[in-house]
Amino acid sequence: MAESVQDLKKKRDKLKAIQKLKDGLPHLYSFDMYPWQEEFWVCPATFQFIFKANQIGGSSVMIKRIIHYATEQKLWGRFKRRPTQMMYLYPVKKSATREWQGKWSEFMPRGEFKDDDEYGWKENWDGPYIDNIEFKSGVTLYFKTYASGAETLQASTPAIIACDEELPFDLWPELQMRIASPANAGAMYWQGCTPTLGQDYLARIQDGRTKLPDSWVKTVSMYDCLKLASGKPSIWSIEKIRQIEQTLPNEKEIEVRVHGRFKKLEGLAITQFDSKRHIKPYHMIKGWDWYAGIDYGAGGTHGHPSAISIVAVSPDYTAARLMKFWRGDGESTTPDDVILKFLEMKQSLGIIDMAGIYYDHSAAAIGITATRQGLGFEKADKNRELGYGLLNSLFKNDMLILFDDGTGQVDKLATEMDSLGVNEDKKRAKDDGIDSIRYAISSIPFNFENIKVSDPEKISPTKRVGRHEVVENEYDMDELGDEIDEWNEYYG
């Protein structure tokens, strides 16, 4: 039966109304969401974190959602009191203004809705920079910056705090208190970031070591965006993602930019470490020399943990393998405990003689204890610049490999390698494992003249060379220029 003119008119009017909503309320109707975005959109948790790949809509969904909460009074039942303030934080005012002129203007209510009693709004400026948005609902959304410091965030009780990109740690306690205050019950904290700065508090949140009460944590890869929540294909494809991977310089960049995983990319101390190249399955090696490094810490809940590295070095000093590693997270340890752990590790490898056992001599007690037990501990070279430089040169030339024995201990060391900042405060740095391995290797006379050994683990012990001798011509050798000269000059 044919539709009547009246029915057709009703359908047309309905379509016009739908189009009017799509045009006027883009934060609600103009974009299809990915499944993870829909999950975030309805998430009730107090603390919500999105660790995301680049350019997949993390900032956009936070912007749309905070506009929704600022204008939709039906959502305010969760808050203890009627919300009047919300905050959206950017690193600096310039980036806030740039985003306002780009993404925000794309999502704000427009047309007749801009003056609507429910959705209406006006923006206010501080000179050339966006300052806040006043909604007719009674909510003012303030743009704040990380650069302005914690003092500008005090004396406020925002119903929602949203942070675009990584929040500096010194602001985290202040914002956490703003949200967790009983006087502000129902408030929410959102943070969406591509984790490149290596901040430990975010690493702990991402991998679950910090258990925030009532929190939701999501790591989102480009591969999580292949389909929309409706089931339709998105703008992403496996081919496109792989093309992006090929443009990135190393595996760390891929882990962060494509997969949203925590890696530090800026200001690293150990820049040449690559977990895919430098971690291999454990197997025993014979005929090499053994060295150990011990970094002593009292451990426990708040102290630095102790760490031990045992390294095997080839007879020609062109290759090294970390055979055993241990870091006693959360364990309270005495010097006797650490020495006992070292002896257990040594015995498990079947080691009889050690070429060198180096310890942190600022922890005098462990040296005294070792001497009483007749162990030949030596004071480590604690020069961090030397140690980091040597580690980087060894990794760059694939001379140092970390053996993974399946205990999870090497993963701890790899995390340190991927996150330690070159100028990080020593008291707060998570570098106990790195300290132990650099103590082990800093006094070894590595041979940087002949580093490309076809299979260094098959070198016969009878072909040992001194630091000044020439390696037999069975190896594939490369000229490494200034770097090699520098290290050989250091070793004499």
C-alpha positions in Angstrom: 0.0 0.0 0.0 1.4 3.4 -1.0 2.3 5.9 1.7 -0.1 8.8 2.1 1.1 12.4 1.5 0.7 13.0 5.3 2.9 10.0 6.1 5.6 11.1 3.7 5.5 14.6 5.2 5.9 13.1 8.7 8.9 11.0 7.5 10.4 14.1 5.8 10.0 16.2 9.0 11.5 13.4 11.1 14.5 13.2 8.7 14.9 17.0 8.8 14.8 16.9 12.7 17.5 14.2 12.7 19.7 16.2 10.3 19.1 19.3 12.4 20.5 17.4 15.5 23.4 16.1 13.5 24.3 19.5 12.2 23.6 21.4 15.5 25.0 18.9 18.1 28.1 17.4 16.5 29.5 16.2 19.8 26.6 13.7 19.9 25.6 12.9 16.4 28.3 13.6 13.8 30.8 10.8 14.3 30.7 7.1 14.6 32.7 5.7 17.5 35.2 2.9 17.9 34.3 0.2 20.4 36.8 1.5 22.9 35.4 5.0 22.6 31.9 3.8 23.4 33.3 2.0 26.4 34.9 5.2 27.6 31.7 7.2 26.8 29.7 5.4 29.4 32.4 4.5 31.9 31.4 5.4 35.5 34.8 5.0 37.1 36.3 7.9 39.1 39.8 7.7 37.4 39.9 6.9 33.7 43.1 6.5 31.7 43.4 6.0 27.9 47.0 5.1 26.8 46.6 5.4 23.1 48.3 5.3 19.7 48.7 8.5 17.8 45.8 10.0 15.8 43.0 7.5 16.7 40.6 9.9 18.3 41.6 9.9 22.0 41.5 13.6 22.4 38.3 14.0 20.3 36.3 11.6 22.4 37.3 13.3 25.6 36.3 16.7 24.2 32.9 15.4 23.0 32.3 13.7 26.3 33.1 16.7 28.5 30.8 18.9 26.3 28.1 16.3 26.9 28.6 16.4 30.7 28.6 20.2 30.7 25.3 20.4 28.8 23.3 17.3 29.7 21.8 17.8 33.2 20.4 14.3 33.2 24.0 13.1 33.8 24.5 15.2 36.9 22.9 12.7 39.3 26.3 11.1 40.0 27.7 14.3 41.5 27.2 15.1 45.1 26.5 18.7 44.2 25.4 20.5 41.1 28.5 21.0 38.9 29.6 24.5 38.2 33.2 23.9 37.2 35.1 21.5 34.9 38.7 21.7 33.7 40.4 20.6 30.6 44.3 20.7 30.8 46.8 21.1 28.0 50.6 21.5 28.3 50.6 25.2 27.4 48.1 28.0 26.5 49.2 28.0 22.9 48.3 24.3 22.5 44.9 24.9 24.2 44.1 27.7 21.8 45.2 25.7 18.8 43.0 22.8 19.8 40.1 25.2 20.5 40.4 26.6 17.0 40.6 23.1 15.6 38.9 20.2 17.3 36.7 22.1 19.8 35.1 24.3 17.2 34.3 21.2 15.2 32.4 19.6 18.1 30.7 22.6 19.9 26.9 23.1 19.6 26.2 25.3 16.6 23.5 27.1 14.7 20.4 27.7 16.8 21.8 25.4 19.5 24.6 27.8 20.3 22.0 30.0 22.0 19.8 27.2 23.3 19.0 27.2 27.0 20.4 23.7 27.4 23.3 23.7 24.9 24.1 27.4 24.6 27.6 28.7 25.3 30.1 31.5 24.8 33.9 31.5 24.9 36.0 33.9 26.9 39.6 34.9 26.1 42.7 35.9 28.0 44.3 38.1 25.4 45.2 35.9 22.5 44.5 32.6 24.4 41.3 30.8 25.1 40.4 30.9 28.8 37.1 29.3 29.4 33.7 28.4 28.0 30.5 29.5 29.8 27.6 27.1 29.2 24.0 28.3 29.7 23.6 25.1 31.8 25.6 26.9 34.6 28.8 25.0 34.0 32.1 26.9 33.2 34.7 24.8 31.5 38.2 26.2 32.3 41.3 25.6 30.1 44.3 25.1 32.4 47.9 24.3 31.6 50.6 22.1 33.0 53.0 25.0 32.7 51.1 27.1 35.2 51.8 24.8 38.1 49.8 23.3 40.9 49.0 26.6 42.6 46.6 27.5 39.8 44.6 24.3 40.4 44.1 24.8 44.1 40.9 26.1 45.8 38.7 24.5 43.1 36.4 21.6 43.1 35.8 20.7 39.4 33.3 18.0 38.7 35.5 16.7 35.8 39.2 17.1 35.2 40.4 16.0 31.7 44.1 16.0 30.8 45.2 16.0 27.2 48.6 14.2 26.9 50.9 13.2 29.8 50.4 15.1 33.1 53.7 15.9 34.8 54.0 13.9 38.0 54.3 17.0 40.3 50.7 17.9 39.3 49.3 14.5 39.8 48.9 14.5 43.6 47.1 17.9 43.5 44.6 16.8 40.9 44.1 13.4 42.6 43.1 15.2 45.8 40.7 17.5 43.9 38.9 14.4 42.6 39.1 12.1 45.6 37.9 14.7 48.2 34.7 13.6 50.0 33.3 17.1 49.4 33.6 16.4 45.6 32.0 12.9 45.6 31.1 11.7 42.1 33.9 13.8 40.4 35.8 12.2 37.6 39.4 12.4 36.3 40.2 11.5 32.6 43.6 11.4 31.0 44.3 10.4 27.4 47.9 10.2 26.3 50.5 8.7 24.0 53.0 7.6 26.7 56.4 8.9 25.5 57.9 10.7 28.6 58.6 7.6 30.7 56.9 8.8 33.9 56.9 6.0 36.4 53.6 6.8 37.9 51.9 6.4 34.5 53.8 3.2 33.8 52.6 1.7 37.1 49.0 2.7 36.3 49.2 1.2 32.8 50.6 -2.1 33.9 48.4 -2.4 37.0 51.1 -2.0 39.7 49.3 1.1 41.0 45.8 0.0 41.9 43.8 3.2 42.0 40.4 2.8 43.7 37.5 2.9 41.2 39.7 3.2 38.1 39.4 2.2 34.4 42.6 1.8 32.3 42.6 1.1 28.6 45.6 0.7 26.2 44.4 1.3 22.6 46.4 0.3 19.5 45.7 1.4 15.9 44.8 -2.3 15.4 41.9 -1.7 17.9 40.4 0.8 15.4 40.0 -1.3 12.3 36.2 -1.4 12.8 33.7 1.0 14.2 31.3 0.0 17.0 28.6 -0.4 14.4 30.7 -3.1 12.7 31.5 -1.0 9.7 35.1 -0.7 8.5 36.9 2.4 9.7 39.4 4.6 7.9 42.2 2.3 9.2 43.4 -0.9 7.6 46.2 -3.3 8.4 48.0 -2.2 5.3 47.9 1.4 6.3 49.1 0.7 9.8 52.0 -1.4 8.5 52.9 1.5 6.2 53.1 3.7 9.3 55.2 1.2 11.1 57.7 1.2 8.3 58.1 5.0 8.6 59.0 4.8 12.3 62.7 4.6 13.1 62.7 1.8 15.7 60.7 -0.7 17.7 60.2 1.7 20.6 58.5 4.2 18.4 56.2 1.5 17.0 55.4 0.3 20.5 54.3 3.9 21.5 53.0 5.4 18.3 51.1 2.4 17.0 50.3 0.3 20.1 50.0 3.0 22.8 52.4 1.1 25.1 54.5 2.8 27.7 58.0 3.6 26.5 60.2 6.6 27.1 61.3 8.3 23.9 62.8 11.6 25.1 65.9 12.1 27.1 66.8 8.4 27.6 70.0 7.4 29.3 70.2 4.1 27.5 69.3 5.1 23.9 70.6 2.1 22.0 68.7 -0.7 23.8 66.1 -2.5 21.7 64.3 -5.4 23.4 63.7 -7.3 20.2 67.4 -7.3 19.3 69.0 -7.5 22.7 66.9 -10.0 24.7 67.3 -13.7 23.7 66.3 -17.0 25.3 68.7 -18.3 27.9 71.3 -20.9 27.2 74.5 -21.8 28.9 77.9 -20.6 27.7 81.2 -22.2 28.6 84.8 -20.9 28.4 84.0 -17.3 29.0 85.0 -15.1 31.9 82.5 -14.2 34.6 81.8 -10.8 36.1 79.2 -9.6 38.6 77.8 -6.3 39.7 75.9 -5.7 42.9 73.8 -2.7 43.8 72.8 -2.9 47.4 69.6 -1.4 48.8 67.7 -2.0 52.0 64.5 -2.5 49.9 61.2 -2.8 51.6 58.1 -0.7 50.8 59.9 2.6 50.3 63.6 1.8 49.9 65.6 1.1 46.8 65.8 -2.6 46.0 69.0 -4.6 45.7 70.0 -5.8 42.3 72.6 -8.3 41.0 73.9 -8.9 37.5 76.1 -11.8 36.4 77.7 -11.3 33.0 79.8 -13.7 30.8 82.4 -12.1 28.5 84.0 -13.7 25.5 87.8 -14.4 25.6 88.5 -11.7 23.0 86.3 -9.1 24.8 84.1 -8.5 21.8 80.8 -10.0 23.3 79.0 -10.1 26.6 75.9 -12.0 27.8 73.9 -11.2 30.9 73.4 -14.7 32.2 71.5 -14.0 35.4 69.7 -10.9 36.8 67.8 -10.3 40.0 66.1 -7.3 41.5 64.4 -7.8 44.9 61.4 -5.6 44.5 59.6 -5.1 47.8 62.0 -7.3 49.7 63.8 -5.9 52.8 67.4 -7.1 52.5 70.5 -7.0 54.6 74.1 -7.3 53.2 74.0 -11.0 54.3 70.8 -11.5 52.3 72.2 -10.0 49.2 75.5 -11.9 49.4 73.6 -15.2 49.9 71.5 -14.4 46.8 74.6 -13.7 44.8 76.1 -17.0 45.9 72.9 -18.8 44.9 73.0 -17.2 41.4 76.6 -18.1 41.0 76.1 -21.7 42.0 73.1 -22.0 39.6 75.4 -21.1 36.8 78.1 -23.6 37.9 80.7 -20.8 38.3 83.8 -21.6 40.2 86.0 -18.5 39.6 84.9 -14.9 39.0 87.1 -12.5 37.0 85.6 -9.6 38.9 82.8 -8.9 41.5 82.0 -5.2 41.7 79.8 -3.5 44.3 78.6 -0.1 45.2 81.2 1.0 47.7 78.9 3.7 49.2 77.2 0.7 50.8 80.2 -0.1 52.9 78.5 -2.7 55.0 78.2 -5.2 52.1 82.0 -4.8 51.3 82.8 -5.5 55.0 80.5 -8.5 55.1 82.0 -9.9 51.9 85.6 -9.4 53.2 84.6 -11.3 56.4 83.4 -14.2 54.2 86.6 -14.2 52.2 84.9 -13.0 49.0 86.9 -10.9 46.6 84.5 -8.0 46.2 86.0 -4.9 44.5 84.8 -1.3 44.5 82.8 -0.5 41.3 83.6 2.3 39.0 80.5 4.4 39.7 81.0 7.0 36.9 77.5 7.1 35.4 78.5 8.9 32.2 81.1 6.2 31.5 78.6 3.4 32.4 75.8 4.7 30.3 78.2 5.4 27.4 79.6 1.9 27.5 76.1 0.3 27.7 75.0 2.3 24.7 78.1 1.4 22.7 77.7 -2.3 23.5 74.0 -2.3 22.5 74.6 -0.2 19.4 77.1 -2.8 18.1 75.1 -5.8 19.4 77.9 -6.8 21.7 75.7 -7.2 24.8 72.7 -9.5 24.9 70.4 -10.1 27.9 69.4 -13.7 28.4 65.9 -14.3 29.5 65.6 -17.2 31.8 61.8 -17.1 32.1 61.6 -15.7 35.6 60.5 -12.3 34.6 63.6 -10.6 36.1 65.0 -9.5 32.8 61.7 -7.8 32.0 62.4 -5.6 35.0 65.8 -4.6 33.7 64.4 -4.0 30.2 61.8 -1.6 31.7 64.5 0.3 33.4 66.4 0.5 30.1 63.3 1.8 28.3 62.5 4.5 30.9 65.5 5.9 32.7 66.1 9.5 31.9 69.6 10.8 31.4 69.2 13.6 33.9 66.8 11.8 36.3 67.1 12.5 40.0 69.2 9.7 41.4 67.2 9.4 44.6 64.0 8.8 42.6 65.4 7.0 39.6 64.4 3.4 39.0 67.9 2.4 37.9 68.9 -0.3 40.4 69.2 -3.0 37.7 71.1 -0.7 35.4 73.5 0.2 38.2 74.2 -3.5 38.8 75.0 -4.3 35.2 77.1 -1.2 34.6 79.1 -2.0 37.8 79.7 -5.5 36.3 81.0 -4.2 32.9 82.6 -0.8 33.6 86.1 -2.3 34.3 86.0 -4.9 31.5 88.6 -4.1 28.7 86.2 -4.5 25.8 87.8 -4.7 22.4 86.1 -2.2 20.0 88.5 -2.8 17.2 86.9 -6.0 16.0 83.3 -6.2 17.0 81.5 -8.1 14.3 82.1 -11.7 15.3 80.1 -14.2 13.2 79.3 -16.3 16.2 81.1 -15.1 19.4 79.8 -17.9 21.5 81.9 -20.4 19.5 85.2 -18.7 20.2 87.7 -21.2 21.6 89.1 -20.3 25.1 92.5 -20.9 23.7 92.1 -17.9 21.3 92.1 -15.3 24.1 93.6 -12.0 23.2 94.8 -9.1 25.3 93.4 -5.6 25.0 96.2 -4.5 22.6 96.5 -7.7 20.5 95.0 -8.2 17.0 92.1 -10.7 16.7 92.7 -13.5 14.2 91.3 -12.8 10.8 88.4 -15.3 11.1 86.0 -12.6 12.0 84.0 -10.1 9.9 85.3 -6.7 11.0 83.9 -3.2 10.5 85.5 0.2 10.8 83.6 2.1 13.6 85.6 5.4 13.4 85.6 7.9 16.2 83.5 5.9 18.7 86.0 2.9 18.6 89.0 5.2 18.9 87.4 6.9 21.9 86.8 3.6 23.8 90.2 2.1 22.9 91.9 5.3 24.0 90.0 5.1 27.4 91.1 1.5 27.9 94.7 2.3 27.0 
